[in-house]
Amino acid sequence: MTVVGAARRKLESPDRLVVFSDAVLAIAITLLAIELPVPDRGSRHLFLSSLNHDRDQYLAFIVSFWVVALAWRGHHRLLALVTRIDGRFEMLNFSWLLTIVLLPFAAKLLTLPGDPGRFVHACCFGFYALLEAAAYAVALVMVRHATATGAVEPDCEEEIAALEHKCIGTSVGFALSIPLFFVVSYGWVLWILAPNVIPRVAARVRLRG
């Protein structure tokens, strides 16, 4: 193999992209934790009162932690199947990472103090949902681009199909919740239902077909 060929092969390897992406996700989780308020330790009453007062922030952290964790899991499963990358795949990956680094900011919007009203509440939760819908939509494009360019491991059709169904289900669930938040406050229910229901339905349809 020539020096140029070896250099090209090194550039096409997804290894460095995996390491970089993992570092970005780790930083995002760290930023989420840094924002957690410390309870008042002055007395038992103050301690419990401060925990209760900041419960929304703790809940937002737990939800966002698992959002990042599931995003990492899907990204890890995809990159494990990818044998080489190109410039377009890199740009798609950076676009996906953009949605991750904005998550700590979006999580803070979920815990605005006071009663902001339904419109502001819908905008804050809608922005959070928009980020996740975009993240999984970009991930879906990454999966299909890698497949279309023949940059995936052979005989992995089932794994690719499962990734596509998960991306579609999650993106649809978050996207549908956005207008729902302007009507009701519990649009987040779709964040849980759609990612679990749609992939299962799609898998059954695929098996029957």
PyMOL commands that set and color helices and strands:
alter all, ss='L'
color gray80, all
select helices_A, chain A and resi 3-12+15-34+44-53+55-81+87-101+103-109+118-148+157-181+189-208
alter helices_A, ss='H'
color red, helices_A
deselect
rebuild
show_as cartoon
